[in-house]
Amino acid sequence: WKFAYAVVVNEVVRPRLGYYQWENIRENLDRCREYHALYFKERKEQATRIEKQRARKLEKQIDVLNLVFIRRNVELDV
C-alpha cells in the first residue's frame, strides 16, 4: 500500500499542486497578455509574419478556456 500511495502522490497530487505556485501563475498570465496583444494586432491586420508565428506558438501553450476568453475580449475591443 505504501508503494501505491507514493505513486499516486508523486504522479497525480504533486504535479497539480505545482500549477498553483506563483511562478506558474505569473508565466500563464504573461502568456495570456502577450497573446491578447498579438491577437489584437492580427485582427486589425497589422501583425507581421513573426508575430503570427508567435501567436500560433502561444495558442498551443494556453488552455482552451483562456483562448476563448481572450478572443472574445479582442472581438469586443475591435
C-alpha positions in Angstrom: 0.0 0.0 0.0 2.9 2.3 0.7 4.0 2.0 -2.9 0.6 2.7 -4.3 0.2 5.7 -2.1 3.7 7.0 -3.1 2.9 6.6 -6.8 -0.4 8.5 -6.5 1.1 11.3 -4.6 4.2 11.7 -6.8 2.4 11.2 -10.1 -1.0 12.9 -9.5 -1.1 15.1 -6.5 2.3 17.0 -6.6 2.1 18.0 -10.2 -1.3 19.5 -9.7 0.0 21.5 -6.7 2.7 22.9 -9.0 0.0 24.7 -11.1 -0.8 26.9 -8.1 2.7 28.2 -7.5 3.1 31.9 -8.1 5.8 31.4 -10.8 3.5 29.2 -12.9 0.5 31.6 -12.4 2.7 34.6 -13.4 4.0 32.8 -16.5 0.5 31.9 -17.5 -0.7 35.5 -17.1 2.3 36.7 -19.1 1.4 34.3 -22.0 -2.2 35.4 -21.9 -1.3 39.1 -22.0 1.1 38.6 -24.9 -1.4 36.5 -26.8 -4.1 39.2 -26.3 -1.8 41.9 -27.8 -0.7 39.7 -30.7 -4.3 38.5 -31.5 -5.5 42.2 -31.3 -2.8 43.1 -33.9 -3.7 40.1 -36.0 -7.4 41.1 -36.1 -6.5 44.6 -37.1 -4.3 43.1 -39.8 -1.2 44.8 -38.5 0.7 41.7 -37.4 4.0 40.6 -39.0 4.7 37.0 -40.0 6.9 36.6 -36.9 4.1 37.9 -34.6 1.6 35.5 -36.2 4.0 32.6 -35.7 4.5 33.6 -32.0 0.7 33.7 -31.6 0.4 30.2 -33.0 3.0 29.0 -30.6 1.2 30.6 -27.7 -2.1 29.0 -28.8 -0.5 25.6 -28.1 0.6 26.6 -24.6 -2.6 28.4 -23.4 -5.6 26.3 -22.4 -8.9 26.4 -24.4 -10.9 28.3 -21.8 -8.4 31.2 -21.8 -8.1 31.2 -25.6 -11.9 31.6 -25.9 -12.0 34.3 -23.3 -9.1 36.3 -24.8 -10.5 36.0 -28.3 -14.0 37.1 -27.2 -12.4 40.2 -25.4 -10.5 41.1 -28.5 -13.6 40.8 -30.7 -15.3 43.3 -28.3 -12.3 45.7 -28.5 -12.0 45.6 -32.3 
